[in-house]
Amino acid sequence: MKILFTILILVSSLVLIASILLQSGKSAGLSGTIAGGAESIWGKNKGRTYEGILSKITSISAVIFIISALVLAALQ
């Protein structure tokens, strides 16, 4: 059981690192926030874009990492 959660932590941490490094920076500044903010927030296909997919992968791997770390700490 401990080996399974150790492997799960290892894989989720590598996926988390890769997905964070592949995301683009959010440094568009104030003008980018005002001008293009509404389109990016209320866009129809936000989940289907490259950034949306990376955001979902980051969230899912972070949740898996946290749950596995808590389970591994409880098994200790």
PQR file with spaces between the fields and no chain letter, atoms N, CA, C, O and H, PARSE charges and radii, in Angstrom:
ATOM       1  N    MET     1       0.820   -1.188    0.000 -0.4000 1.5000
ATOM       2  CA   MET     1       0.000    0.000    0.000 -0.0000 2.0000
ATOM       3  C    MET     1       0.869    1.260    0.000  0.5500 1.7000
ATOM       4  O    MET     1       0.583    2.228   -0.704 -0.5500 1.4000
ATOM       5  N    LYS     2       1.933    1.226    0.801 -0.4000 1.5000
ATOM       6  CA   LYS     2       2.814    2.384    0.857 -0.0000 2.0000
ATOM       7  C    LYS     2       3.533    2.586   -0.472  0.5500 1.7000
ATOM       8  O    LYS     2       3.780    3.719   -0.885 -0.5500 1.4000
ATOM       9  H    LYS     2       2.166    0.439    1.373  0.4000 1.0000
ATOM      10  N    ILE     3       3.865    1.493   -1.134 -0.4000 1.5000
ATOM      11  CA   ILE     3       4.556    1.595   -2.418 -0.0000 2.0000
ATOM      12  C    ILE     3       3.650    2.235   -3.461  0.5500 1.7000
ATOM      13  O    ILE     3       4.104    3.048   -4.266 -0.5500 1.4000
ATOM      14  H    ILE     3       3.665    0.573   -0.799  0.4000 1.0000
ATOM      15  N    LEU     4       2.360    1.869   -3.448 -0.4000 1.5000
ATOM      16  CA   LEU     4       1.406    2.442   -4.396 -0.0000 2.0000
ATOM      17  C    LEU     4       1.291    3.946   -4.222  0.5500 1.7000
ATOM      18  O    LEU     4       1.320    4.689   -5.203 -0.5500 1.4000
ATOM      19  H    LEU     4       1.992    1.209   -2.794  0.4000 1.0000
ATOM      20  N    PHE     5       1.161    4.400   -2.983 -0.4000 1.5000
ATOM      21  CA   PHE     5       1.026    5.836   -2.747 -0.0000 2.0000
ATOM      22  C    PHE     5       2.340    6.580   -2.970  0.5500 1.7000
ATOM      23  O    PHE     5       2.326    7.756   -3.333 -0.5500 1.4000
ATOM      24  H    PHE     5       1.137    3.797   -2.186  0.4000 1.0000
ATOM      25  N    THR     6       3.460    5.924   -2.761 -0.4000 1.5000
ATOM      26  CA   THR     6       4.748    6.544   -3.060 -0.0000 2.0000
ATOM      27  C    THR     6       4.907    6.752   -4.560  0.5500 1.7000
ATOM      28  O    THR     6       5.364    7.808   -5.000 -0.5500 1.4000
ATOM      29  H    THR     6       3.472    4.969   -2.465  0.4000 1.0000
ATOM      30  N    ILE     7       4.532    5.748   -5.343 -0.4000 1.5000
ATOM      31  CA   ILE     7       4.585    5.878   -6.800 -0.0000 2.0000
ATOM      32  C    ILE     7       3.598    6.947   -7.262  0.5500 1.7000
ATOM      33  O    ILE     7       3.903    7.728   -8.164 -0.5500 1.4000
ATOM      34  H    ILE     7       4.161    4.891   -4.986  0.4000 1.0000
ATOM      35  N    LEU     8       2.420    6.984   -6.648 -0.4000 1.5000
ATOM      36  CA   LEU     8       1.415    7.987   -7.006 -0.0000 2.0000
ATOM      37  C    LEU     8       1.906    9.400   -6.712  0.5500 1.7000
ATOM      38  O    LEU     8       1.662   10.319   -7.494 -0.5500 1.4000
ATOM      39  H    LEU     8       2.173    6.349   -5.916  0.4000 1.0000
ATOM      40  N    ILE     9       2.593    9.576   -5.592 -0.4000 1.5000
ATOM      41  CA   ILE     9       3.162   10.893   -5.258 -0.0000 2.0000
ATOM      42  C    ILE     9       4.252   11.264   -6.245  0.5500 1.7000
ATOM      43  O    ILE     9       4.333   12.415   -6.673 -0.5500 1.4000
ATOM      44  H    ILE     9       2.791    8.830   -4.956  0.4000 1.0000
ATOM      45  N    LEU    10       5.081   10.319   -6.609 -0.4000 1.5000
ATOM      46  CA   LEU    10       6.171   10.589   -7.540 -0.0000 2.0000
ATOM      47  C    LEU    10       5.637   11.003   -8.913  0.5500 1.7000
ATOM      48  O    LEU    10       6.094   11.990   -9.489 -0.5500 1.4000
ATOM      49  H    LEU    10       5.016    9.383   -6.261  0.4000 1.0000
ATOM      50  N    VAL    11       4.679   10.253   -9.428 -0.4000 1.5000
ATOM      51  CA   VAL    11       4.120   10.562  -10.747 -0.0000 2.0000
ATOM      52  C    VAL    11       3.358   11.884  -10.727  0.5500 1.7000
ATOM      53  O    VAL    11       3.510   12.703  -11.633 -0.5500 1.4000
ATOM      54  H    VAL    11       4.308    9.451   -8.960  0.4000 1.0000
ATOM      55  N    SER    12       2.541   12.094   -9.696 -0.4000 1.5000
ATOM      56  CA   SER    12       1.774   13.341   -9.637 -0.0000 2.0000
ATOM      57  C    SER    12       2.678   14.551   -9.460  0.5500 1.7000
ATOM      58  O    SER    12       2.370   15.625   -9.978 -0.5500 1.4000
ATOM      59  H    SER    12       2.418   11.428   -8.960  0.4000 1.0000
ATOM      60  N    SER    13       3.777   14.407   -8.746 -0.4000 1.5000
ATOM      61  CA   SER    13       4.691   15.547   -8.596 -0.0000 2.0000
ATOM      62  C    SER    13       5.386   15.872   -9.908  0.5500 1.7000
ATOM      63  O    SER    13       5.583   17.045  -10.225 -0.5500 1.4000
ATOM      64  H    SER    13       4.028   13.535   -8.325  0.4000 1.0000
ATOM      65  N    LEU    14       5.760   14.857  -10.676 -0.4000 1.5000
ATOM      66  CA   LEU    14       6.380   15.118  -11.974 -0.0000 2.0000
ATOM      67  C    LEU    14       5.401   15.759  -12.952  0.5500 1.7000
ATOM      68  O    LEU    14       5.771   16.663  -13.701 -0.5500 1.4000
ATOM      69  H    LEU    14       5.600   13.904  -10.418  0.4000 1.0000
ATOM      70  N    VAL    15       4.150   15.292  -12.946 -0.4000 1.5000
ATOM      71  CA   VAL    15       3.124   15.887  -13.806 -0.0000 2.0000
ATOM      72  C    VAL    15       2.842   17.318  -13.361  0.5500 1.7000
ATOM      73  O    VAL    15       2.653   18.202  -14.195 -0.5500 1.4000
ATOM      74  H    VAL    15       3.850   14.557  -12.338  0.4000 1.0000
ATOM      75  N    LEU    16       2.815   17.545  -12.064 -0.4000 1.5000
ATOM      76  CA   LEU    16       2.575   18.889  -11.533 -0.0000 2.0000
ATOM      77  C    LEU    16       3.695   19.848  -11.936  0.5500 1.7000
ATOM      78  O    LEU    16       3.422   20.977  -12.346 -0.5500 1.4000
ATOM      79  H    LEU    16       2.969   16.827  -11.386  0.4000 1.0000
ATOM      80  N    ILE    17       4.924   19.422  -11.827 -0.4000 1.5000
ATOM      81  CA   ILE    17       6.062   20.262  -12.215 -0.0000 2.0000
ATOM      82  C    ILE    17       6.011   20.576  -13.705  0.5500 1.7000
ATOM      83  O    ILE    17       6.198   21.725  -14.104 -0.5500 1.4000
ATOM      84  H    ILE    17       5.146   18.505  -11.494  0.4000 1.0000
ATOM      85  N    ALA    18       5.760   19.562  -14.526 -0.4000 1.5000
ATOM      86  CA   ALA    18       5.724   19.764  -15.980 -0.0000 2.0000
ATOM      87  C    ALA    18       4.580   20.684  -16.390  0.5500 1.7000
ATOM      88  O    ALA    18       4.756   21.564  -17.232 -0.5500 1.4000
ATOM      89  H    ALA    18       5.608   18.628  -14.201  0.4000 1.0000
ATOM      90  N    SER    19       3.413   20.480  -15.797 -0.4000 1.5000
ATOM      91  CA   SER    19       2.266   21.299  -16.196 -0.0000 2.0000
ATOM      92  C    SER    19       2.420   22.750  -15.750  0.5500 1.7000
ATOM      93  O    SER    19       1.952   23.656  -16.439 -0.5500 1.4000
ATOM      94  H    SER    19       3.269   19.765  -15.113  0.4000 1.0000
ATOM      95  N    ILE    20       3.057   22.983  -14.627 -0.4000 1.5000
ATOM      96  CA   ILE    20       3.295   24.359  -14.178 -0.0000 2.0000
ATOM      97  C    ILE    20       4.330   25.036  -15.066  0.5500 1.7000
ATOM      98  O    ILE    20       4.186   26.210  -15.406 -0.5500 1.4000
ATOM      99  H    ILE    20       3.437   22.247  -14.066  0.4000 1.0000
ATOM     100  N    LEU    21       5.370   24.303  -15.441 -0.4000 1.5000
ATOM     101  CA   LEU    21       6.394   24.906  -16.282 -0.0000 2.0000
ATOM     102  C    LEU    21       5.912   25.176  -17.698  0.5500 1.7000
ATOM     103  O    LEU    21       6.434   26.075  -18.356 -0.5500 1.4000
ATOM     104  H    LEU    21       5.487   23.349  -15.165  0.4000 1.0000
ATOM     105  N    LEU    22       4.936   24.427  -18.184 -0.4000 1.5000
ATOM     106  CA   LEU    22       4.426   24.622  -19.537 -0.0000 2.0000
ATOM     107  C    LEU    22       3.419   25.760  -19.637  0.5500 1.7000
ATOM     108  O    LEU    22       3.131   26.235  -20.735 -0.5500 1.4000
ATOM     109  H    LEU    22       4.512   23.696  -17.649  0.4000 1.0000
ATOM     110  N    GLN    23       2.882   26.199  -18.510 -0.4000 1.5000
ATOM     111  CA   GLN    23       1.889   27.276  -18.542 -0.0000 2.0000
ATOM     112  C    GLN    23       2.559   28.607  -18.853  0.5500 1.7000
ATOM     113  O    GLN    23       3.699   28.860  -18.463 -0.5500 1.4000
ATOM     114  H    GLN    23       3.116   25.812  -17.617  0.4000 1.0000
ATOM     115  N    SER    24       1.819   29.449  -19.568 -0.4000 1.5000
ATOM     116  CA   SER    24       2.364   30.763  -19.903 -0.0000 2.0000
ATOM     117  C    SER    24       2.194   31.707  -18.717  0.5500 1.7000
ATOM     118  O    SER    24       1.347   31.493  -17.850 -0.5500 1.4000
ATOM     119  H    SER    24       0.893   29.243  -19.885  0.4000 1.0000
ATOM     120  N    GLY    25       3.005   32.740  -18.697 -0.4000 1.5000
ATOM     121  CA   GLY    25       2.946   33.708  -17.617 -0.0000 2.0000
ATOM     122  C    GLY    25       1.709   34.579  -17.715  0.5500 1.7000
ATOM     123  O    GLY    25       1.169   34.776  -18.803 -0.5500 1.4000
ATOM     124  H    GLY    25       3.693   32.914  -19.402  0.4000 1.0000
ATOM     125  N    LYS    26       1.264   35.094  -16.597 -0.4000 1.5000
ATOM     126  CA   LYS    26       0.072   35.939  -16.558 -0.0000 2.0000
ATOM     127  C    LYS    26       0.462   37.404  -16.400  0.5500 1.7000
ATOM     128  O    LYS    26      -0.238   38.156  -15.722 -0.5500 1.4000
ATOM     129  H    LYS    26       1.703   34.934  -15.713  0.4000 1.0000
ATOM     130  N    SER    27       1.551   37.818  -17.007 -0.4000 1.5000
ATOM     131  CA   SER    27       2.048   39.182  -16.824 -0.0000 2.0000
ATOM     132  C    SER    27       1.640   40.087  -17.983  0.5500 1.7000
ATOM     133  O    SER    27       2.485   40.776  -18.555 -0.5500 1.4000
ATOM     134  H    SER    27       2.120   37.207  -17.559  0.4000 1.0000
ATOM     135  N    ALA    28       0.371   40.094  -18.330 -0.4000 1.5000
ATOM     136  CA   ALA    28      -0.104   40.945  -19.412 -0.0000 2.0000
ATOM     137  C    ALA    28      -0.221   42.399  -18.959  0.5500 1.7000
ATOM     138  O    ALA    28      -0.305   43.300  -19.793 -0.5500 1.4000
ATOM     139  H    ALA    28      -0.315   39.534  -17.866  0.4000 1.0000
ATOM     140  N    GLY    29      -0.227   42.629  -17.682 -0.4000 1.5000
ATOM     141  CA   GLY    29      -0.329   43.984  -17.170 -0.0000 2.0000
ATOM     142  C    GLY    29      -1.776   44.416  -17.027  0.5500 1.7000
ATOM     143  O    GLY    29      -2.697   43.637  -17.272 -0.5500 1.4000
ATOM     144  H    GLY    29      -0.158   41.897  -17.004  0.4000 1.0000
ATOM     145  N    LEU    30      -1.966   45.656  -16.631 -0.4000 1.5000
ATOM     146  CA   LEU    30      -3.304   46.179  -16.385 -0.0000 2.0000
ATOM     147  C    LEU    30      -4.102   46.322  -17.670  0.5500 1.7000
ATOM     148  O    LEU    30      -5.309   46.081  -17.672 -0.5500 1.4000
ATOM     149  H    LEU    30      -1.218   46.289  -16.432  0.4000 1.0000
ATOM     150  N    SER    31      -3.458   46.707  -18.757 -0.4000 1.5000
ATOM     151  CA   SER    31      -4.188   46.883  -20.021 -0.0000 2.0000
ATOM     152  C    SER    31      -4.687   45.551  -20.556  0.5500 1.7000
ATOM     153  O    SER    31      -5.788   45.481  -21.102 -0.5500 1.4000
ATOM     154  H    SER    31      -2.477   46.902  -18.755  0.4000 1.0000
ATOM     155  N    GLY    32      -3.910   44.509  -20.412 -0.4000 1.5000
ATOM     156  CA   GLY    32      -4.354   43.188  -20.856 -0.0000 2.0000
ATOM     157  C    GLY    32      -5.489   42.654  -20.007  0.5500 1.7000
ATOM     158  O    GLY    32      -6.345   41.915  -20.493 -0.5500 1.4000
ATOM     159  H    GLY    32      -3.016   44.565  -19.968  0.4000 1.0000
ATOM     160  N    THR    33      -5.496   43.027  -18.743 -0.4000 1.5000
ATOM     161  CA   THR    33      -6.564   42.588  -17.855 -0.0000 2.0000
ATOM     162  C    THR    33      -7.881   43.266  -18.207  0.5500 1.7000
ATOM     163  O    THR    33      -8.933   42.627  -18.212 -0.5500 1.4000
ATOM     164  H    THR    33      -4.801   43.627  -18.348  0.4000 1.0000
ATOM     165  N    ILE    34      -7.821   44.557  -18.498 -0.4000 1.5000
ATOM     166  CA   ILE    34      -9.041   45.292  -18.813 -0.0000 2.0000
ATOM     167  C    ILE    34      -9.547   44.938  -20.203  0.5500 1.7000
ATOM     168  O    ILE    34     -10.742   44.710  -20.388 -0.5500 1.4000
ATOM     169  H    ILE    34      -6.966   45.077  -18.494  0.4000 1.0000
ATOM     170  N    ALA    35      -8.658   44.890  -21.172 -0.4000 1.5000
ATOM     171  CA   ALA    35      -9.089   44.692  -22.556 -0.0000 2.0000
ATOM     172  C    ALA    35      -9.482   43.251  -22.843  0.5500 1.7000
ATOM     173  O    ALA    35     -10.549   43.012  -23.410 -0.5500 1.4000
ATOM     174  H    ALA    35      -7.687   45.076  -21.022  0.4000 1.0000
ATOM     175  N    GLY    36      -8.661   42.298  -22.472 -0.4000 1.5000
ATOM     176  CA   GLY    36      -8.933   40.919  -22.858 -0.0000 2.0000
ATOM     177  C    GLY    36      -9.416   40.047  -21.734  0.5500 1.7000
ATOM     178  O    GLY    36      -9.556   38.837  -21.910 -0.5500 1.4000
ATOM     179  H    GLY    36      -7.795   42.492  -22.011  0.4000 1.0000
ATOM     180  N    GLY    37      -9.674   40.624  -20.588 -0.4000 1.5000
ATOM     181  CA   GLY    37     -10.091   39.826  -19.439 -0.0000 2.0000
ATOM     182  C    GLY    37     -11.448   39.199  -19.601  0.5500 1.7000
ATOM     183  O    GLY    37     -11.655   38.052  -19.206 -0.5500 1.4000
ATOM     184  H    GLY    37      -9.560   41.607  -20.445  0.4000 1.0000
ATOM     185  N    ALA    38     -12.377   39.931  -20.175 -0.4000 1.5000
ATOM     186  CA   ALA    38     -13.739   39.419  -20.321 -0.0000 2.0000
ATOM     187  C    ALA    38     -13.788   38.248  -21.290  0.5500 1.7000
ATOM     188  O    ALA    38     -14.532   37.291  -21.077 -0.5500 1.4000
ATOM     189  H    ALA    38     -12.209   40.863  -20.495  0.4000 1.0000
ATOM     190  N    GLU    39     -13.000   38.323  -22.349 -0.4000 1.5000
ATOM     191  CA   GLU    39     -13.002   37.232  -23.314 -0.0000 2.0000
ATOM     192  C    GLU    39     -12.414   35.967  -22.729  0.5500 1.7000
ATOM     193  O    GLU    39     -12.931   34.877  -22.975 -0.5500 1.4000
ATOM     194  H    GLU    39     -12.395   39.101  -22.522  0.4000 1.0000
ATOM     195  N    SER    40     -11.351   36.086  -21.964 -0.4000 1.5000
ATOM     196  CA   SER    40     -10.716   34.889  -21.432 -0.0000 2.0000
ATOM     197  C    SER    40     -11.521   34.287  -20.282  0.5500 1.7000
ATOM     198  O    SER    40     -11.497   33.072  -20.084 -0.5500 1.4000
ATOM     199  H    SER    40     -10.931   36.971  -21.764  0.4000 1.0000
ATOM     200  N    ILE    41     -12.227   35.111  -19.529 -0.4000 1.5000
ATOM     201  CA   ILE    41     -13.006   34.584  -18.408 -0.0000 2.0000
ATOM     202  C    ILE    41     -14.330   34.014  -18.883  0.5500 1.7000
ATOM     203  O    ILE    41     -14.727   32.930  -18.457 -0.5500 1.4000
ATOM     204  H    ILE    41     -12.247   36.098  -19.690  0.4000 1.0000
ATOM     205  N    TRP    42     -15.016   34.731  -19.758 -0.4000 1.5000
ATOM     206  CA   TRP    42     -16.356   34.318  -20.169 -0.0000 2.0000
ATOM     207  C    TRP    42     -16.379   33.626  -21.528  0.5500 1.7000
ATOM     208  O    TRP    42     -17.448   33.443  -22.110 -0.5500 1.4000
ATOM     209  H    TRP    42     -14.694   35.612  -20.105  0.4000 1.0000
ATOM     210  N    GLY    43     -15.220   33.242  -22.033 -0.4000 1.5000
ATOM     211  CA   GLY    43     -15.171   32.579  -23.334 -0.0000 2.0000
ATOM     212  C    GLY    43     -15.849   31.220  -23.294  0.5500 1.7000
ATOM     213  O    GLY    43     -15.841   30.542  -22.267 -0.5500 1.4000
ATOM     214  H    GLY    43     -14.352   33.390  -21.560  0.4000 1.0000
ATOM     215  N    LYS    44     -16.435   30.825  -24.417 -0.4000 1.5000
ATOM     216  CA   LYS    44     -17.177   29.562  -24.476 -0.0000 2.0000
ATOM     217  C    LYS    44     -16.265   28.351  -24.353  0.5500 1.7000
ATOM     218  O    LYS    44     -16.580   27.406  -23.630 -0.5500 1.4000
ATOM     219  H    LYS    44     -16.442   31.376  -25.252  0.4000 1.0000
ATOM     220  N    ASN    45     -15.155   28.375  -25.043 -0.4000 1.5000
ATOM     221  CA   ASN    45     -14.292   27.201  -25.127 -0.0000 2.0000
ATOM     222  C    ASN    45     -13.042   27.345  -24.276  0.5500 1.7000
ATOM     223  O    ASN    45     -11.956   26.942  -24.694 -0.5500 1.4000
ATOM     224  H    ASN    45     -14.899   29.143  -25.630  0.4000 1.0000
ATOM     225  N    LYS    46     -13.184   27.911  -23.097 -0.4000 1.5000
ATOM     226  CA   LYS    46     -12.010   28.119  -22.251 -0.0000 2.0000
ATOM     227  C    LYS    46     -11.397   26.793  -21.811  0.5500 1.7000
ATOM     228  O    LYS    46     -10.175   26.681  -21.707 -0.5500 1.4000
ATOM     229  H    LYS    46     -14.066   28.238  -22.758  0.4000 1.0000
ATOM     230  N    GLY    47     -12.227   25.795  -21.554 -0.4000 1.5000
ATOM     231  CA   GLY    47     -11.718   24.502  -21.110 -0.0000 2.0000
ATOM     232  C    GLY    47     -11.058   23.710  -22.211  0.5500 1.7000
ATOM     233  O    GLY    47     -10.335   22.754  -21.929 -0.5500 1.4000
ATOM     234  H    GLY    47     -13.220   25.886  -21.638  0.4000 1.0000
ATOM     235  N    ARG    48     -11.285   24.079  -23.462 -0.4000 1.5000
ATOM     236  CA   ARG    48     -10.725   23.334  -24.578 -0.0000 2.0000
ATOM     237  C    ARG    48      -9.433   23.944  -25.111  0.5500 1.7000
ATOM     238  O    ARG    48      -8.804   23.381  -26.007 -0.5500 1.4000
ATOM     239  H    ARG    48     -11.873   24.855  -23.691  0.4000 1.0000
ATOM     240  N    THR    49      -9.040   25.078  -24.573 -0.4000 1.5000
ATOM     241  CA   THR    49      -7.802   25.692  -25.026 -0.0000 2.0000
ATOM     242  C    THR    49      -6.617   25.014  -24.347  0.5500 1.7000
ATOM     243  O    THR    49      -6.776   24.237  -23.406 -0.5500 1.4000
ATOM     244  H    THR    49      -9.551   25.535  -23.845  0.4000 1.0000
ATOM     245  N    TYR    50      -5.437   25.327  -24.846 -0.4000 1.5000
ATOM     246  CA   TYR    50      -4.210   24.765  -24.306 -0.0000 2.0000
ATOM     247  C    TYR    50      -4.035   25.156  -22.836  0.5500 1.7000
ATOM     248  O    TYR    50      -3.653   24.333  -22.003 -0.5500 1.4000
ATOM     249  H    TYR    50      -5.308   25.959  -25.611  0.4000 1.0000
ATOM     250  N    GLU    51      -4.320   26.421  -22.535 -0.4000 1.5000
ATOM     251  CA   GLU    51      -4.178   26.889  -21.155 -0.0000 2.0000
ATOM     252  C    GLU    51      -5.218   26.244  -20.243  0.5500 1.7000
ATOM     253  O    GLU    51      -4.932   25.934  -19.087 -0.5500 1.4000
ATOM     254  H    GLU    51      -4.631   27.089  -23.212  0.4000 1.0000
ATOM     255  N    GLY    52      -6.424   26.045  -20.770 -0.4000 1.5000
ATOM     256  CA   GLY    52      -7.474   25.413  -19.977 -0.0000 2.0000
ATOM     257  C    GLY    52      -7.152   23.971  -19.636  0.5500 1.7000
ATOM     258  O    GLY    52      -7.386   23.518  -18.516 -0.5500 1.4000
ATOM     259  H    GLY    52      -6.657   26.298  -21.710  0.4000 1.0000
ATOM     260  N    ILE    53      -6.614   23.257  -20.610 -0.4000 1.5000
ATOM     261  CA   ILE    53      -6.238   21.857  -20.376 -0.0000 2.0000
ATOM     262  C    ILE    53      -5.100   21.777  -19.365  0.5500 1.7000
ATOM     263  O    ILE    53      -5.121   20.936  -18.467 -0.5500 1.4000
ATOM     264  H    ILE    53      -6.423   23.625  -21.520  0.4000 1.0000
ATOM     265  N    LEU    54      -4.105   22.652  -19.512 -0.4000 1.5000
ATOM     266  CA   LEU    54      -2.989   22.652  -18.553 -0.0000 2.0000
ATOM     267  C    LEU    54      -3.460   23.024  -17.155  0.5500 1.7000
ATOM     268  O    LEU    54      -2.948   22.499  -16.167 -0.5500 1.4000
ATOM     269  H    LEU    54      -4.088   23.336  -20.242  0.4000 1.0000
ATOM     270  N    SER    55      -4.419   23.915  -17.066 -0.4000 1.5000
ATOM     271  CA   SER    55      -4.960   24.300  -15.767 -0.0000 2.0000
ATOM     272  C    SER    55      -5.682   23.133  -15.102  0.5500 1.7000
ATOM     273  O    SER    55      -5.544   22.908  -13.900 -0.5500 1.4000
ATOM     274  H    SER    55      -4.835   24.342  -17.868  0.4000 1.0000
ATOM     275  N    LYS    56      -6.454   22.394  -15.896 -0.4000 1.5000
ATOM     276  CA   LYS    56      -7.144   21.217  -15.345 -0.0000 2.0000
ATOM     277  C    LYS    56      -6.154   20.145  -14.913  0.5500 1.7000
ATOM     278  O    LYS    56      -6.313   19.543  -13.851 -0.5500 1.4000
ATOM     279  H    LYS    56      -6.567   22.576  -16.872  0.4000 1.0000
ATOM     280  N    ILE    57      -5.132   19.902  -15.733 -0.4000 1.5000
ATOM     281  CA   ILE    57      -4.119   18.907  -15.384 -0.0000 2.0000
ATOM     282  C    ILE    57      -3.394   19.310  -14.102  0.5500 1.7000
ATOM     283  O    ILE    57      -3.114   18.464  -13.252 -0.5500 1.4000
ATOM     284  H    ILE    57      -5.003   20.390  -16.596  0.4000 1.0000
ATOM     285  N    THR    58      -3.091   20.600  -13.962 -0.4000 1.5000
ATOM     286  CA   THR    58      -2.420   21.090  -12.760 -0.0000 2.0000
ATOM     287  C    THR    58      -3.291   20.893  -11.528  0.5500 1.7000
ATOM     288  O    THR    58      -2.806   20.449  -10.488 -0.5500 1.4000
ATOM     289  H    THR    58      -3.318   21.287  -14.652  0.4000 1.0000
ATOM     290  N    SER    59      -4.574   21.220  -11.641 -0.4000 1.5000
ATOM     291  CA   SER    59      -5.486   21.072  -10.502 -0.0000 2.0000
ATOM     292  C    SER    59      -5.649   19.613  -10.104  0.5500 1.7000
ATOM     293  O    SER    59      -5.606   19.282   -8.919 -0.5500 1.4000
ATOM     294  H    SER    59      -4.968   21.581  -12.486  0.4000 1.0000
ATOM     295  N    ILE    60      -5.834   18.748  -11.080 -0.4000 1.5000
ATOM     296  CA   ILE    60      -6.039   17.327  -10.784 -0.0000 2.0000
ATOM     297  C    ILE    60      -4.791   16.715  -10.169  0.5500 1.7000
ATOM     298  O    ILE    60      -4.889   15.958   -9.203 -0.5500 1.4000
ATOM     299  H    ILE    60      -5.868   19.018  -12.043  0.4000 1.0000
ATOM     300  N    SER    61      -3.620   17.028  -10.710 -0.4000 1.5000
ATOM     301  CA   SER    61      -2.396   16.453  -10.152 -0.0000 2.0000
ATOM     302  C    SER    61      -2.096   17.012   -8.765  0.5500 1.7000
ATOM     303  O    SER    61      -1.526   16.310   -7.930 -0.5500 1.4000
ATOM     304  H    SER    61      -3.540   17.642  -11.495  0.4000 1.0000
ATOM     305  N    ALA    62      -2.472   18.264   -8.507 -0.4000 1.5000
ATOM     306  CA   ALA    62      -2.273   18.826   -7.171 -0.0000 2.0000
ATOM     307  C    ALA    62      -3.164   18.138   -6.148  0.5500 1.7000
ATOM     308  O    ALA    62      -2.729   17.857   -5.031 -0.5500 1.4000
ATOM     309  H    ALA    62      -2.935   18.834   -9.185  0.4000 1.0000
ATOM     310  N    VAL    63      -4.413   17.865   -6.525 -0.4000 1.5000
ATOM     311  CA   VAL    63      -5.323   17.162   -5.615 -0.0000 2.0000
ATOM     312  C    VAL    63      -4.827   15.744   -5.349  0.5500 1.7000
ATOM     313  O    VAL    63      -4.849   15.282   -4.208 -0.5500 1.4000
ATOM     314  H    VAL    63      -4.766   18.093   -7.433  0.4000 1.0000
ATOM     315  N    ILE    64      -4.383   15.055   -6.390 -0.4000 1.5000
ATOM     316  CA   ILE    64      -3.856   13.697   -6.218 -0.0000 2.0000
ATOM     317  C    ILE    64      -2.623   13.715   -5.325  0.5500 1.7000
ATOM     318  O    ILE    64      -2.457   12.843   -4.473 -0.5500 1.4000
ATOM     319  H    ILE    64      -4.365   15.430   -7.317  0.4000 1.0000
ATOM     320  N    PHE    65      -1.757   14.711   -5.520 -0.4000 1.5000
ATOM     321  CA   PHE    65      -0.549   14.822   -4.703 -0.0000 2.0000
ATOM     322  C    PHE    65      -0.886   15.041   -3.234  0.5500 1.7000
ATOM     323  O    PHE    65      -0.302   14.403   -2.358 -0.5500 1.4000
ATOM     324  H    PHE    65      -1.892   15.419   -6.213  0.4000 1.0000
ATOM     325  N    ILE    66      -1.826   15.942   -2.963 -0.4000 1.5000
ATOM     326  CA   ILE    66      -2.186   16.245   -1.575 -0.0000 2.0000
ATOM     327  C    ILE    66      -2.842   15.045   -0.902  0.5500 1.7000
ATOM     328  O    ILE    66      -2.519   14.717    0.240 -0.5500 1.4000
ATOM     329  H    ILE    66      -2.300   16.460   -3.675  0.4000 1.0000
ATOM     330  N    ILE    67      -3.762   14.390   -1.605 -0.4000 1.5000
ATOM     331  CA   ILE    67      -4.441   13.227   -1.026 -0.0000 2.0000
ATOM     332  C    ILE    67      -3.453   12.101   -0.772  0.5500 1.7000
ATOM     333  O    ILE    67      -3.514   11.454    0.273 -0.5500 1.4000
ATOM     334  H    ILE    67      -4.024   14.656   -2.533  0.4000 1.0000
ATOM     335  N    SER    68      -2.530   11.851   -1.724 -0.4000 1.5000
ATOM     336  CA   SER    68      -1.557   10.792   -1.518 -0.0000 2.0000
ATOM     337  C    SER    68      -0.612   11.112   -0.369  0.5500 1.7000
ATOM     338  O    SER    68      -0.234   10.221    0.391 -0.5500 1.4000
ATOM     339  H    SER    68      -2.481   12.377   -2.573  0.4000 1.0000
ATOM     340  N    ALA    69      -0.228   12.377   -0.239 -0.4000 1.5000
ATOM     341  CA   ALA    69       0.662   12.752    0.866 -0.0000 2.0000
ATOM     342  C    ALA    69      -0.047   12.565    2.215  0.5500 1.7000
ATOM     343  O    ALA    69       0.563   12.112    3.184 -0.5500 1.4000
ATOM     344  H    ALA    69      -0.535   13.101   -0.857  0.4000 1.0000
ATOM     345  N    LEU    70      -1.327   12.915    2.270 -0.4000 1.5000
ATOM     346  CA   LEU    70      -2.065   12.732    3.532 -0.0000 2.0000
ATOM     347  C    LEU    70      -2.243   11.254    3.869  0.5500 1.7000
ATOM     348  O    LEU    70      -2.119   10.857    5.028 -0.5500 1.4000
ATOM     349  H    LEU    70      -1.822   13.284    1.483  0.4000 1.0000
ATOM     350  N    VAL    71      -2.531   10.448    2.861 -0.4000 1.5000
ATOM     351  CA   VAL    71      -2.691    9.006    3.101 -0.0000 2.0000
ATOM     352  C    VAL    71      -1.371    8.388    3.519  0.5500 1.7000
ATOM     353  O    VAL    71      -1.333    7.547    4.416 -0.5500 1.4000
ATOM     354  H    VAL    71      -2.631   10.771    1.919  0.4000 1.0000
ATOM     355  N    LEU    72      -0.286    8.800    2.874 -0.4000 1.5000
ATOM     356  CA   LEU    72       1.028    8.255    3.228 -0.0000 2.0000
ATOM     357  C    LEU    72       1.418    8.671    4.644  0.5500 1.7000
ATOM     358  O    LEU    72       2.022    7.886    5.375 -0.5500 1.4000
ATOM     359  H    LEU    72      -0.317    9.484    2.145  0.4000 1.0000
ATOM     360  N    ALA    73       1.079    9.893    5.035 -0.4000 1.5000
ATOM     361  CA   ALA    73       1.374   10.336    6.401 -0.0000 2.0000
ATOM     362  C    ALA    73       0.518    9.566    7.412  0.5500 1.7000
ATOM     363  O    ALA    73       0.976    9.280    8.518 -0.5500 1.4000
ATOM     364  H    ALA    73       0.588   10.531    4.442  0.4000 1.0000
ATOM     365  N    ALA    74      -0.714    9.232    7.041 -0.4000 1.5000
ATOM     366  CA   ALA    74      -1.570    8.465    7.949 -0.0000 2.0000
ATOM     367  C    ALA    74      -1.089    7.026    8.075  0.5500 1.7000
ATOM     368  O    ALA    74      -1.224    6.422    9.139 -0.5500 1.4000
ATOM     369  H    ALA    74      -1.086    9.464    6.142  0.4000 1.0000
ATOM     370  N    LEU    75      -0.531    6.471    7.009 -0.4000 1.5000
ATOM     371  CA   LEU    75      -0.011    5.099    7.049 -0.0000 2.0000
ATOM     372  C    LEU    75       1.282    5.009    7.835  0.5500 1.7000
ATOM     373  O    LEU    75       1.641    3.935    8.317 -0.5500 1.4000
ATOM     374  H    LEU    75      -0.422    6.962    6.144  0.4000 1.0000
ATOM     375  N    GLN    76       1.980    6.119    7.970 -0.4000 1.5000
ATOM     376  CA   GLN    76       3.256    6.153    8.678 -0.0000 2.0000
ATOM     377  C    GLN    76       2.997    5.878   10.105  0.5500 1.7000
ATOM     378  O    GLN    76       3.929    5.854   10.908 -0.5500 1.4000
ATOM     379  H    GLN    76       1.688    6.991    7.578  0.4000 1.0000
